[in-house]
Amino acid sequence: MPGKCEICGKSVQFGCNVSHAHNKTKKMWHPNIQRVRVLVNGQHRKVNICTGCLRSEKVSKVG
């Protein structure tokens, strides 16, 4: 899956896992991207959107 929402632009975030001993290791958080058929300008189109945009109804889902 592509790592970017076409509606809000949400993409991968970077940070560190921090243990109790304060050891730090690199970590990536991926957004939950879904490929969904939506109605754009009167036409059906498949777009990659995050579930946050899908739940908040920023696009009108088809089917």
C-alpha positions in Angstrom: 0.0 0.0 0.0 1.2 3.5 -0.7 2.1 5.3 2.5 0.2 8.6 1.9 -3.4 9.7 2.2 -4.6 11.5 -0.9 -7.1 13.6 1.1 -5.2 14.9 4.2 -1.6 14.0 3.2 -1.0 11.8 6.3 2.1 9.7 5.8 4.8 7.7 7.8 5.9 9.2 11.1 9.3 8.6 12.7 10.3 8.3 16.3 12.0 6.1 18.8 11.0 3.1 21.0 12.3 4.0 24.5 12.9 1.1 26.9 12.8 1.3 30.7 16.6 1.5 30.6 16.2 4.4 28.2 17.6 2.5 25.2 16.4 4.1 22.0 15.7 2.3 18.8 14.3 3.8 15.6 10.6 3.2 14.9 8.1 4.0 12.1 4.4 4.5 12.4 2.4 3.8 9.2 -1.1 5.3 8.7 -3.9 2.9 8.0 -4.3 3.5 4.3 -7.2 1.9 2.4 -7.9 1.8 -1.4 -11.5 2.9 -1.7 -13.9 3.8 -4.6 -15.1 7.3 -4.1 -17.2 9.8 -6.0 -14.9 12.7 -7.3 -16.4 15.3 -9.6 -19.3 13.1 -10.5 -17.0 10.2 -11.4 -16.1 7.0 -9.6 -12.4 6.8 -8.8 -10.2 4.6 -6.6 -8.1 6.6 -4.1 -5.8 5.8 -1.2 -7.2 7.4 1.9 -6.6 6.9 5.6 -9.3 5.5 7.9 -9.5 8.8 9.7 -10.7 10.5 6.5 -13.0 7.6 5.7 -14.7 7.7 9.2 -15.0 11.5 9.2 -16.7 11.3 5.7 -14.4 13.7 4.0 -15.2 11.8 0.8 -18.4 10.1 -0.3 -17.8 6.3 -0.6 -19.4 4.4 -3.5 -20.8 0.9 -2.9 
